[in-house]
Amino acid sequence: MTHKNQRFSEPRDYRYRAFIGPADKYDLTSALQFNLLTFLGLREEHFLLDVGCGSLAGGRLFIPYLLPGRYYGIEPFQWLVEEGIKNELGNDIILIKRPVFNNNNEFILSIFNRKFDFILAQSIFSHASQRQIRRCLSEAGKVMKPTSFFVATFVEGEENYAGDEWVYPGFVTYTLDFIKIMFENNGLICESIDWPHPTSQKWLVATTRANSRNEMNTHFNDKVNNLSRLEKEVKRYKSRLEQIRENY
């Protein structure tokens, strides 16, 4: 997918950015992912699995932040990962932080043979078939701890995509109720949250309910409630800034 804004052709070739979304929102995509996960509790010692990590829009922040060997990425297109490393990170930080990558395109999250504290699937369900989403969620259950978070986005619509193929470029839609049922059928508690996204996708946060259910529900609800309070504060400050601008 080629971006039409020609200013991005100089001084660097930004095809690796445009391939995963609007090139002019690449940095915003990075920041929103990083801020959300750190708000939900991601810390440097945690293990993160970035599903569909692409050209490392999120990885460019997560890899330097996490301790060595804590970032794992799955991306079918190896050239995207290579371009992300070349243009966004550099080889030195890769040698220091030792991220782990895999190119499987079947959502085999268990391929790394480890548990993760956080799983991120940013702009994956927005292109995936029901079969692919179910496979991803089934695999997620194998690699999540009782305290793990699964964070994902999807495009909300009135119809549920019924095809069996990955759709790209372009998006597929699902209803929120349908998405929640798919999570529930795979042993996950799922809630939508009002967090910004550059292409207006809806964010989802899920936890496992297989173990320590009461403890997990409390942990999950605390995070969601904190997020709700933060959203109200942001709206209040935005309203105040608008008033200040009008006065000037």
Sequence and secondary structure as in RCSB ss.txt:
>XXXX:A:sequence
MTHKNQRFSEPRDYRYRAFIGPADKYDLTSALQFNLLTFLGLREEHFLLDVGCGSLAGGRLFIPYLLPGRYYGIE
PFQWLVEEGIKNELGNDIILIKRPVFNNNNEFILSIFNRKFDFILAQSIFSHASQRQIRRCLSEAGKVMKPTSFF
VATFVEGEENYAGDEWVYPGFVTYTLDFIKIMFENNGLICESIDWPHPTSQKWLVATTRANSRNEMNTHFNDKVN
NLSRLEKEVKRYKSRLEQIRENY
>XXXX:A:secstr
   S GGGGSSS  HHHHTTS GGGHHHHHHHHHHHHHHTT  TTS EEEET TTTTTHHHHHHHS TT EEEE 
S HHHHHHHIIIII HHHHHHH  EEE  SS  GGGG S EEEEEETTSTTT  HHHHHHHHHHHHHHEEEEEEE
EEEEEE SS    SS   SS  EE HHHHHHHHHHTTEEEEEE    TT  EEEEEEE SSSHHHHHHHHHHHHH
HHHHHHHHHHHHHHHHHHHHHH 
